[in-house]
C-alpha cells in the first residue's frame, strides 16, 4: 500500500498554531468526504492554468507548433517588447483574442461553475489564463491574475475598457484621448492582479486545488505550498505531475474535462 504524510494545522486563540502529522493510505476521492465531515470545509480556493482550457482548443505555452512556439517571450510578453514594437505585440494578442472568442467552455469549466453554485461555502477561482471561459461557464468569483484578452488598458491614466477585436498602436484611450493603449495583460516582470484577494484567500482555504498548471510560473507556483502551510488540504488535477508536485496531498491525473467533473461531483455529494 502507498502511504502519504497528512498534516493538519489548527489556529487556536491565545495559544497559536498546532500541527498534527501522521501517515495515511494513498488518498482517493473518498478522502474528500472525510475532509468535509471531519473539518467542516467552508472555503475552496482553485488555481487554474492553461491545461484547463487546452480541451477548448486554446494552446498552452509549451505546445509545439502553437502560437507561443513562433514567438519569444521577450518579443511579445514584456513591457520592453511593447515599447520596442507595439505593432508586433498587438498582432500577437489580436490573434490570441480571436482564438479565445471562438473557444467554448468545456466540461471542466462548467463543473467549477456548478461547484460555486452548489457548494455550501465560498469558492474562489484564481486563473492564470487570459481567456474568459470561466466567466462564460457561469463562475462569478474569479480573479484573473494575469489580466484578460477582452480588456484594454491605458498606460497613462490607467483607464480600462472592453478591448476591440483588433487593437492597434494608433488606438486612443476613451478617457484621456492619448495613443497609449495596450492589452490589459500582466506581462513578465509585472505584478499580478488581485493579490489583495489572493493572499487572504490562501491563508483561509480549507482546500486548495490546482488544475492544469505547470507549477513553473511564480508567484502562482508557490500557492499550494503557502496554502498547505496555513492548513489547507492540497489537491492537484492535471495531465501529469507538475513541477511542484511535492506540495500536494492528493493527485488526480487525466484530462481536465474528465477528472474535474468527477472531483466536483464528489464534493457536492459528500
CORRA-V967160 format. One record per pair of residues at least 6 apart in sequence whose C-alpha atoms are under 8 Angstrom apart, sorted by the first residue. I is the first residue (numbers start at 1). GAP is how many residues later the second one is. D is the distance in Angstrom with one decimal. If there is no record, write none. Layout:
<<I:GAP:D> <I:GAP:D>>
//
This chain:
<<1:24:6.9> <1:25:7.5> <2:23:6.0> <2:24:5.3> <3:20:6.4> <3:21:5.5> <3:22:4.4> <3:23:4.9> <4:19:5.7> <4:20:5.6> <4:21:6.2> <4:22:5.8> <4:23:7.8> <4:245:7.4> <5:16:6.9> <5:17:5.7> <5:18:4.5> <5:19:6.2> <5:244:7.7> <6:15:5.7> <6:16:5.5> <6:17:6.0> <6:18:6.5> <6:243:6.9> <7:12:6.7> <7:13:5.6> <7:14:4.3> <7:15:6.6> <7:224:7.7> <8:11:5.6> <8:12:5.1> <8:13:6.4> <8:223:5.8> <8:224:7.8> <9:8:6.8> <9:9:5.8> <9:10:4.6> <9:11:6.6> <9:220:7.8> <9:221:6.7> <9:222:4.4> <9:223:7.8> <10:7:5.7> <10:8:5.3> <10:9:6.4> <10:221:7.0> <11:6:4.7> <11:7:6.6> <12:6:7.6> <26:224:7.8> <27:222:7.7> <27:223:5.7> <27:224:8.0> <28:222:7.6> <29:234:7.1> <29:237:6.9> <30:236:7.9> <32:234:7.4> <32:235:6.7> <32:238:7.6> <33:233:7.5> <33:234:6.9> <33:237:4.9> <35:6:6.9> <36:234:7.2> <37:233:7.9> <41:80:7.7> <41:165:5.7> <41:166:7.6> <42:78:7.0> <42:79:4.6> <42:80:6.2> <42:163:7.9> <42:164:6.6> <43:78:5.7> <43:79:4.7> <43:80:6.0> <43:81:8.0> <43:161:7.2> <43:162:5.1> <43:163:5.3> <43:164:6.7> <44:77:7.9> <44:78:6.2> <44:79:4.8> <44:80:6.4> <44:161:5.7> <44:162:6.0> <44:163:4.9> <44:164:6.0> <44:165:7.7> <45:78:5.9> <45:79:4.9> <45:80:6.1> <45:81:7.4> <45:156:6.9> <45:157:7.0> <45:160:6.1> <45:161:8.0> <45:162:6.3> <45:163:4.9> <45:164:6.4> <46:77:7.6> <46:78:6.1> <46:79:4.8> <46:80:6.0> <46:162:5.8> <46:163:4.7> <46:164:5.8> <46:165:7.4> <47:78:6.0> <47:79:4.7> <47:80:5.6> <47:81:7.5> <47:161:7.7> <47:162:6.2> <47:163:4.7> <47:164:6.1> <47:166:7.9> <47:173:8.0> <48:77:7.3> <48:78:6.4> <48:79:4.7> <48:80:6.2> <48:81:7.3> <48:162:5.9> <48:163:4.8> <48:164:5.9> <48:165:6.3> <49:78:6.1> <49:79:5.2> <49:80:5.8> <49:161:8.0> <49:162:6.3> <49:163:4.9> <49:164:4.4> <49:165:7.6> <50:8:7.9> <50:9:7.5> <50:10:5.4> <50:11:7.5> <50:78:7.3> <50:79:6.0> <50:162:5.9> <50:163:6.4> <51:9:6.8> <51:160:7.1> <51:161:3.8> <51:162:6.1> <51:187:7.3> <51:188:7.9> <51:205:7.3> <52:56:6.8> <52:57:7.4> <52:159:6.5> <52:160:5.1> <52:204:5.7> <52:205:7.7> <53:6:7.8> <53:52:7.6> <53:53:7.6> <53:80:7.7> <54:6:6.5> <55:51:6.8> <55:201:7.9> <55:202:7.4> <56:47:5.6> <56:48:5.8> <56:49:6.3> <56:50:5.9> <57:46:6.3> <58:41:7.0> <58:42:6.9> <58:45:7.1> <59:7:6.2> <59:8:7.5> <60:6:7.7> <60:8:8.0> <61:7:5.8> <61:8:7.7> <62:6:7.4> <62:7:7.3> <63:6:7.0> <74:6:7.8> <74:7:6.2> <75:6:5.0> <75:7:7.9> <75:14:7.6> <76:6:6.9> <76:12:7.1> <76:13:5.0> <76:16:7.0> <77:12:7.5> <77:110:5.2> <77:111:6.2> <78:109:5.0> <78:110:5.3> <78:111:7.0> <79:108:6.7> <79:109:7.8> <79:110:8.0> <81:8:7.3> <82:6:7.9> <82:7:6.0> <86:83:6.2> <87:81:6.6> <87:82:6.1> <90:76:8.0> <90:77:6.0> <90:78:6.2> <90:79:7.5> <90:92:7.7> <90:93:7.6> <91:76:7.8> <93:56:7.3> <93:90:7.4> <94:71:6.6> <94:72:5.6> <94:73:6.6> <96:53:7.6> <97:34:7.8> <97:52:5.6> <97:53:7.1> <97:68:6.8> <98:67:6.9> <100:31:5.7> <100:32:7.6> <100:49:8.0> <103:30:7.9> <104:29:6.7> <105:28:5.1> <105:29:7.1> <105:31:6.8> <105:32:5.7> <106:151:6.5> <107:149:7.9> <107:150:4.9> <107:151:7.5> <107:153:7.9> <107:154:6.8> <108:148:5.7> <108:149:4.6> <108:150:7.4> <108:151:8.0> <108:152:5.4> <108:153:6.0> <109:24:6.9> <109:25:5.7> <109:28:5.8> <110:24:7.8> <110:27:5.2> <110:28:7.2> <111:149:6.8> <111:150:5.1> <111:153:6.4> <112:27:7.1> <112:148:7.8> <112:149:7.7> <112:152:7.0> <113:21:7.5> <113:24:6.2> <113:25:5.3> <113:26:4.5> <113:27:7.8> <114:25:8.0> <114:150:7.9> <115:8:7.6> <115:149:6.1> <115:153:7.1> <116:6:7.3> <116:7:5.5> <116:23:6.8> <118:150:6.8> <119:148:8.0> <119:149:6.3> <123:18:7.1> <124:17:5.4> <124:18:6.1> <124:19:7.7> <124:77:7.8> <125:16:6.3> <125:17:4.8> <125:18:6.2> <126:16:5.9> <126:17:4.8> <126:18:6.2> <126:19:6.7> <126:72:7.5> <127:15:7.2> <127:16:6.2> <127:17:5.2> <127:18:6.2> <127:19:7.7> <128:16:6.3> <128:17:5.8> <128:18:5.6> <128:92:8.0> <129:15:6.9> <129:16:8.0> <129:17:6.7> <129:18:7.9> <129:19:7.8> <130:14:6.8> <130:16:6.3> <130:17:5.7> <130:18:4.3> <130:19:5.6> <130:55:7.4> <131:17:6.1> <131:18:6.1> <131:19:7.6> <132:16:7.1> <132:17:7.9> <132:18:7.6> <134:8:7.5> <135:7:7.6> <143:50:7.7> <143:51:6.2> <144:49:6.9> <144:50:7.5> <145:41:7.6> <145:47:5.1> <145:48:4.4> <145:49:5.9> <145:50:7.8> <146:39:5.8> <146:40:4.7> <146:41:7.5> <146:46:5.7> <146:47:6.3> <147:37:5.6> <147:38:4.4> <147:39:5.5> <147:45:7.9> <147:46:6.9> <148:35:7.9> <148:36:5.9> <148:37:5.8> <149:14:7.5> <149:34:6.7> <149:35:6.7> <149:36:6.8> <150:12:5.9> <150:13:5.2> <150:14:7.7> <150:34:7.8> <151:9:6.8> <151:10:5.8> <151:11:4.7> <151:12:4.7> <151:32:6.2> <151:33:5.0> <151:34:7.9> <152:8:5.6> <152:9:5.4> <152:10:5.9> <152:11:4.7> <152:29:6.8> <152:30:5.9> <152:31:4.7> <152:32:4.7> <153:6:5.8> <153:7:4.7> <153:8:6.8> <153:20:8.0> <153:28:5.6> <153:29:5.4> <153:30:5.9> <153:31:5.0> <154:6:6.6> <154:19:6.0> <154:26:5.6> <154:27:4.5> <154:28:6.4> <155:25:5.5> <155:26:6.1> <155:27:7.0> <156:22:8.0> <156:24:6.5> <157:18:7.9> <157:19:6.9> <159:14:7.5> <159:16:6.7> <160:24:7.6> <163:20:7.4> <167:15:7.8> <167:16:7.9> <169:10:6.9> <169:11:7.6> <169:12:7.1> <169:13:8.0> <170:9:5.8> <171:8:5.6> <171:9:7.6> <171:10:6.4> <172:6:5.1> <172:7:4.4> <172:8:6.6> <172:9:6.4> <173:6:6.4> <173:7:6.7> <173:8:6.1> <186:6:6.1> <186:7:7.6> <202:6:7.6> <202:21:7.1> <202:24:7.0> <202:25:5.0> <202:28:7.7> <203:23:7.6> <203:24:5.9> <203:27:5.6> <204:23:7.9> <204:26:7.4> <204:28:7.8> <205:22:6.8> <205:26:7.7> <205:27:5.6> <206:25:7.0> <206:26:4.5> <206:27:6.2> <207:25:5.0> <207:26:4.7> <207:27:5.9> <207:28:7.4> <208:16:6.6> <208:19:6.6> <208:20:7.8> <208:24:6.2> <208:25:6.1> <208:26:4.8> <208:27:6.2> <209:15:7.8> <209:25:5.8> <209:26:4.6> <209:27:5.7> <209:28:7.4> <210:14:7.6> <210:24:7.9> <210:25:6.3> <210:26:4.9> <210:27:6.1> <210:28:7.9> <211:25:6.2> <211:26:4.8> <211:27:5.8> <211:45:7.4> <212:25:6.5> <212:26:4.9> <212:27:7.1> <212:44:7.1> <213:25:7.2> <213:29:6.9> <214:7:8.0> <214:28:5.0> <214:29:6.2> <215:6:4.6> <215:7:7.9> <215:27:5.3> <215:28:4.9> <215:29:5.3> <215:30:7.9> <216:27:6.2> <216:28:7.6> <221:23:7.0> <224:10:6.4> <224:23:5.9> <224:24:7.0> <225:22:5.3> <225:23:7.9> <227:6:7.9> <227:7:7.5> <228:6:6.2> <228:19:7.4> <228:20:8.0> <233:15:7.7> <233:16:6.4> <234:13:7.3> <234:14:4.8> <234:15:5.2> <234:16:6.7> <235:13:5.5> <235:14:6.0> <235:15:5.0> <235:16:5.7> <235:17:7.9> <236:9:7.8> <236:12:6.3> <236:14:6.4> <236:15:4.6> <236:16:6.2> <237:14:5.9> <237:15:4.9> <237:16:5.8> <237:17:7.5> <237:19:7.1> <237:22:7.1> <237:23:7.1> <238:13:7.9> <238:14:6.6> <238:15:5.1> <238:16:6.0> <238:17:6.9> <238:18:6.7> <239:14:5.1> <239:15:4.6> <239:16:5.8> <239:17:7.5> <240:13:5.9> <240:14:7.4> <241:10:7.9> <241:12:7.5> <252:7:6.9> <253:6:7.3>>
//
